[in-house]
Amino acid sequence: MFAIASLTAPPRSEQVTNLAQMILADVTFDPPAEDIPFSGTLSSNSFFLCAHLPFTFNEYLVANGHPNLSGQLYRIGCGVPLEDGDIPFSPSKEYLQNLIDRFGPHRLSSDPSVNPKYGSTRIKDVVWVTRFRNRSAIADTPFTRLGSTGSSQPGEPEGGVILLIGDAAHIHSPPVGRV
């Protein structure tokens, strides 16, 4: 016999984590930002990570039909605050640039007044983008009895025991859950 547990997610207004939704993308920058090391920033309502990918990624993409990429390919990840609303199904280059301008390092800002040393750094190509939304919930009833056990002992409860356990309680966001 199988049972389906009902799950209860906290109301959106009670979700306070900056990992409730995030975005990952592979991008190139204009002008080419080939001197950017791994970088990250944290704020009270978001985070931003940027790491360059090996040039073998560029070669792999070209070998699989993607147009030739000029410049270094970077993987970026950014938390999107819940007050921004849901992440678009297919985030645009402008959407990504807005996140970088708000939460990324000054070196990647498209605003020359924020980035006086390098001027305006903008996303040139978006090679791949995905969104991640954490929709965690908790079981209303983690323990119950179902059906009849066929026991004839007086005073024993009827029904088999169901207890919900397992790794489903763990949350693995893309930056830490990928191998």
N, C-alpha and C positions, 0 to 999 in steps of 0.2 A: 504494500500500500504506500502511495506517495502523497505528500502534503506540500502545498505551496504556502510559504509563509508570507504574510503581508508585511511590507516594509514601509517605514515611515521616514521620510527625509525631513530635515529641519526646514522651516519656512525660509525662503530666500533672504528675507530681512535679517535672519539670525545667523547666516553664514558669514563668517568674518575672516576666513582664511584667504591669503593672496594666492593660494594654489587651487581655488575652486574652478578657475578656468585659466587656460594659458594657450600660447601659440608657439609653434616651432616652424622655422623656415630656413631654407638654404638660399642665400642671396649673394650678389656681387655688389660692389659699391662704385660710385662715380664721384670724384676721381678714384681710381683704384686705391684701396686702403690696405696695401700689402704689408704695412709695418705694424698692424694691430695685433698685439699678442692676445692671449686669452684674457677676457675682461668680464667683469660683472659688477652690477650695482644693485643695491637693496634700498628700498624705501618702506614706509609704513604700510603701503597698500599694493606693492608690486615688487618685482625683481626683473633684472635683465641680464642675460648671459650671451656672450659672443665668443666663438672659437673658430679659428681658420681650419679648413679641411685640407687634407693633402691634395696635391695636384693630380694624384691618381683618380680622384673623384671627377675632375674635369675630363680626363681621358676616358673614363668609363662612360660618362654622359655622352660624349661625342661618339663613342663607339656604338652607343645604343640609340642613335638618331637625334639627340639633342643638338641644336646649333652650337658651334664653337663658342666657348665662353672666354672672354678676355678678362684677365685678372683673377685674383684670389677668390675662392668660394668660401663663404662663411656660414656656419650654422648659428642662428640666433634663437633665443627662447625668451619669452616675456610673459609675466603674469598679467592678466587683464582684470582690473578691478570690477567687481560685480555692479557697481554703480554705472559702469560704461554700457551695461546691457550685454546681451549675448554676442559672442563673436560671430561675424558673418560666416555663412557657409563656405564661401570662397573669398577669403580676405584679399583685398587689393594691395598693390604696392603702396598706395597712399595711406591705407590703414596701417600697414607695417611701419612706414616711415613715421607716422604720428606716434606710434608706440615707442619707437627709438628716440624721437625728439623728447618725449615725456619722461621715459624711464632709463634710457641708455646713457652711456658715457658721453661727455661733451665732445669727444673726438668724432663721434658719429652723428652729431646733430646737423640738421640741414639749415639751421639758423646761424648765419655768419657771426652774429653778435654773441652767441653762446660758444661758438667754435672759431675764435679769431685766428688761431694759429693755422688752421687748415681751410678756413672758409666754409663752404657748404659741402657736406658729404651727404650724398643721397643714394638710395637704393637704385641700382642700374637694372639688374635682372632678378626676378624671383623665379628660381628653378623649381622649388617645391615648397609647399606650405600645408600645414595641418593645424587643427585646433584640438584641444583636449579640454573636456569638461568633466569635472569630478561630480558625479551624481551619487555620492555615498548615502547610504541609508542604514537603518538599524531595524532588526526584526521586532515587531510588536510583541510576539510570543516566541521566545527562544526555546521553550520547553512545553510539551503538551502530551496528552495521551489520546490515541485514536483507536477506534475499532474495538473488537473483543478479543481477549487472549484465550478464551475458552477455559479459563481457570474456574474451578468449582470451589475454591477455598473461600469460606465465609470471611468477609471483612477486607478481602484483597480488591484493590481497584481494578475495574475492567479496562482493557485497552493496552495497546503497545505504547512504549515511550518513544517520543521523538525529541531529539535535542539537536539544535542547529549549531554546528561548529565548522571550523575550516579557515582557509586562507582568504576567503571572500572579505574578511574584515580588514585586510591590509590594503592600503591605497598606494599604488605605484604610479607616480607621475612620470611622464616621458623622459625627463633628464636623468632620473635615477632608475627607471624600470627597464631601460633598453640595454641590450648587450652589444 
